[in-house]
């Protein structure tokens, strides 16, 4: 089934009110069996595209996943990217910054983890935490020891959005495609998933008191995401708001978005020059002669 991903893309300059964006849509699969079959088709296509992507070695692809807690980022990365060759894919999760990272600008620690040409980089959370968590909890800015004229300056957050947009534009100019996913989960569904984590012993490790404390800031986070999506979704680096109450549906939508990005690159295997082809034919002849002599 072809999914119309444009319904989930935030267009540049679009006003964002997350109440208008659904957390659940009509399913793109009729049964668990159909879901597995469809995801399998996506995985096969992803493998084919990644092989050409890696061989061509001209582009890199950065996938950014942001969400409220328990929205399904880890599962989406695991299931959607399971068909990708690990040698060509790098996943980084960004937690609380270290002392070294705090001594640099807020883009530094993620810049060090950008994918090389021919590789897919996945950020499980990213530099966007600096306009999300830091905006909801501005006391965290004290750890960055910014000059007072910057920290207390006018339009502080707008300037951070501008820095991010400029950074992503720079990446595009140098061959890195940027796609950003916001997994949009409802408050009720998050609560259900938190309960599952408590009731299932093998999931207890995923749950902490801090998760519950952050729920108190749900509306603040929603507003921070709305501001962020509005300011940083650009034609060259769009945000996709993925309905995440149904994890399987979310994975199918994400898969389609990634495959469309590969299609836009018009990937193909590198062409071999006539000289190189002649060399290969000579090598072939030598190898055949060796095998024939051993028979």
Helices and strands as residue ranges (DSSP letters): G 5-8, E 9-10, G 18-20, H 32-56, E 60-67, H 73-80, G 86-88, E 89-93, H 99-102, H 108-111, E 120-124, G 127-131, H 133-136, G 138-144, H 148-151, H 156-173, E 176-184, H 187-199, G 201-206, H 209-215, H 218-232, E 239-243, H 247-264, H 274-294
